[in-house]
Amino acid sequence: MKSILITIALLVSGLAYGQTAEEYFNRALDKEELEDYRGAITDYSKAIGLNPEVNVGGASYLNRGLCKTKLEDYRGAIVDFSKAIELKPNFAEAYMNRSKYKTALEDYRGAITDYSKAIGLNPNFALAYMNRGSVKIVLENYRGAIADFSKAIELDPNFAEAYYNRGLSKLKLGKKDEGCMDLSKAGELGYYQAYDMIKKYCN
């Protein structure tokens, strides 16, 4: 009888302990897919509690942060992205996401620093150049913005939004012909709001 009770106790213990960090992580992914962001946050937190280290922990912090952005908790998201970076200092995606939400909170210089870090980790990251350029526009650094948009276009010749933003930056510097050419290219690539700018500034 005693051995049966011990076996039952072990089975119950096994059931209680049975969810691994990976299982919580995968369940959180499923909840994200269903847009159950609060439920996903709960499961990512459990995954972190069981395995806070780089492989599961780093990805869980990143994904939990992304879920928080869906709930407009940008400060909480930045905390999670920062923790992911702490665990994995070469985590370019975490820098990219932290940059994005620093921009949302109007920490523009902090965002530029993070975009620069992402670019340092991945020099072929066209989106990082494009986004850094967009922040430079907010700071009225149009020449710096143009350099970033040009690099994004060099890496991705079909990057319509980069042409669009470069065109607007050139217009700000009085380079009408060059700016209008970029806007036209953006429109050809499917960024149709460029045509509104062409009507406004180029005719």
Helices and strands as residue ranges (DSSP letters): H 2-17, H 21-33, H 37-50, I 54-58, H 59-70, H 74-87, H 92-104, H 108-121, H 126-138, H 142-155, H 160-172, H 176-188, H 194-201
